[in-house]
Amino acid sequence: MNLETPMIIVNFKTYLESTGQKALELAKQAEKAAKETGTTIIVAPQFADIAKIAQAVEIPVFAQHIDPIKPGNSTGHVLAESVIEAGSTGTLINHSERQLKLSDIEAIITIAQEKKLTSVVCVNNASVSAAAAALHPDIVSIEPPELIGTGIAVSQAKPEVVTNTVNLVRQIKQDVTILCGAGISKSEDVSVALKLGTQGVLVASGIVKAKNPYSVLRAFAEATKQ
């Protein structure tokens, strides 16, 4: 899937504010903000919520993870074909809360390519970003784990991590989309991220736990246009 940049990916994680019916409502707010601003906004809900959300909105829906498995005897694992059937068009890979071995990351990217799923590899530093880029994912997202959920944006607190990532990744793969995440909570964080050379942000609690998620989403989307 060709996704226009700048983009915003909203990871719903497992917050109660983004579970079940509330997940559907949040996805509809994301869709509203996307349509009003023309910004690419993607939502990544929990597996149980993918199908109902994908059927209800016209923005991309990603899975939070898939496993490097084939159909068969893998009880409790997440099969690429199942998230595709549910309506996902992409997947997060190696989020800091669901870290993987490099061999598994490579296997999942290969599966994603075969199944035409957009692959978003999350990484925690510039050197790992470079290693991930060498595996040819569609998107690399830099997220220092110590800033996740803190409200302290990586684009503001550790801009050198972002610029180093951009420089290293571009040396390896020119056409990969680069995002940054961790602590993104204000529209200024989005603006700074773009000025540092990224093409968007991966956010979670800054949207999900906001008092008015739509207004924050709208502000983030408008910040991508500046």
N, C-alpha and C positions, 0 to 999 in steps of 0.2 A: 504494500500500500504506500503510495506517495503522499506524504504528509507535508503540508506547507509549514514553513517556519517564519517567524518565531512560534513556539508552541508551549503549552502548559500541560503537564501531566499531573493529575490529581490522584494520589495514592490514598485509597480509602482505609487502608490498613484494616484493623479489626476494632475500630472505635464503635461504641454503641451509636454514636451520632451518624455513622455511615453503615449501619447494618439494617437489612430488611427493607421495610417501607421507607425508613429515613434515607437509606442508600438511594432508593429510587427518586425521592424528592431532591436529594443533592445532585444527582445526575441531571435532573431536569433543570435545575438552577444553572448548572454548568452549560447545558445546551443553550439556555436563554442568553447567557453571557457571550457564548461563542457566536451565536447568530447575530446578536446586536453589534458586536465589535469586529466580526470577521476573523477573529483569532482562532487558531487551532487549539481546542481544549479537549483533552483525552481523559477519561476516567478509568481507574483501575480498582474495581470493587472486589469484594470477597467472592469466592467461587460460587457460592450458593445464590448470589445476587446477579451474576452475569446475565443469565438468560432474560430475566424480566426487565433488566435495564436495557439490554441490547434491543429488545423488542419495542421499547418505549421511547428511545431517543435516537437522534440522527447524527450524533457525534461518535467518534471511535471509542470502543470499549476494549480495554486490555485486561488480561489476566495478571495477577500479582506474581505468578510463578508457574512454570511447568517443569516436569521432571524429564530426565534423559532416558525415557523408556519407550518401548514399542507396545502395541496392544497385546494384552495377555495377562500373565500372572504377576501383577504388581499392586496388590491390595494397599489402599491408602495413599497411593501416589497420584500425581496429576498428569493426565494424558493430554498431549497437544490436541488430538482429534476431539476430545470432549469439550475443551474450551472453545474450539472453533465451532463445533456444533451448537454451543450455547450462544455464540455471537461475537466472540472475541476476534479482533483482528491483529492483536499484538500481545506481547507479554513482557513483564519485568523479569530480569534475570540477576541473581546474585545481590539482591538488596541486603544491606548490612544486617537486617533481621532474618535473612534467609540465605546466608552465605554458602557458597559452593566451592568445590575444588575446580581448578582451572580446566581439568579434563572434562568435568561435567558442564562447565560453562561452554566449552567448545562444542560438546555434543548437543547441547540445547540450541545453540545458535544454528548448528547444521540442521536440526529438526525444524526450527523456525523458518529457515530459508526454504527447505523442502515443502513446507506447508503454507508458505507465503504469509507467515506471521511476522509482524514488525518486532525486531528484537531490541530491547532496551537493557543494556548491561550497566548495572550500578557498580561503582568502584570507589575506593576510599582514599586514594592518593594518585598523584600524577604518574608514577611509574607503573602502577597497576592499570591505569587508564591506557597507557601505551600498550601494555600486554594485551588488554582487552581489544583495543583497536586492531591489533594484528590478526584477530580472529574474525574480522569483518562483520561486526554487528551493524545494524542500521543506526543505532543511537548509543552513545556512551554518556552516562550521567555521573558526575563527580560529586560525592557526598561524604565529607569527613564525618564519621559516626559520632564523634564527641559533640557535634553541633546539632545533630538530629533532634528535633522536638524542643530545642532550647529557646527558639525565637531569636537566636543570634545567627544571622545569615552568613553563610560561607562567603558570599560575594562581598560582604562588608568586613567580616572578621579576618578572613584568610584569602584576600584577593590573589596572593601569589600562588596559592594552590590551584586556583582557577586558571590563571594565565599560564602557569607551567603545564597544566593539563592540556590546554588548547594548543600550545606550542608542540608538545610531544606527540599528541594525537595527530595533528596536521602533518607531521613529518612522516607518519606511517600510513594514514588513510585520509586523503583530502576530502572525500565526499561523506564522511560520517557526520551525523548531527551530534553536537555536543551540548548537553544540558548541565545545569548545576542544581543541587538541592541541599538540604540541611539548613533548617532555621529560617527558610524564606517565609516572612510573615507580613511584609509591607510592600507596597508598590515600588518604593525606591529600591528595594532589594532586587526586584525584577529588572529595573532599569540598569542598575550597576552590573548585574550578571550579563546583560546584553553588551554593555560597553566593554566588558572584559573579554569579549569574543565568543561567548556562548550563543546558542540559538533558542534558548528558552530555559524553563525551570521545571523541576520535579518537586511538587509540594505535597504536604499531607496535613498535619495538624493546623497549620496556618489557615487552611480553608475549612477542613472538617470540623474543627472545634471553635471556629469563629461564631460570634453571636449572630452575624448576618453573612453567611457564606456567599450569597449572591453578590452582595456589595463588594466583598473582598475579591471575588473572582472577576467582577467587572473592572475593578481598579487594576488588578494584575494584567488583565487583557489589554486595557487601555495603555498600560505602561509599556507593553511590547510595541506600541505604535509610535512611541516618542523617538 
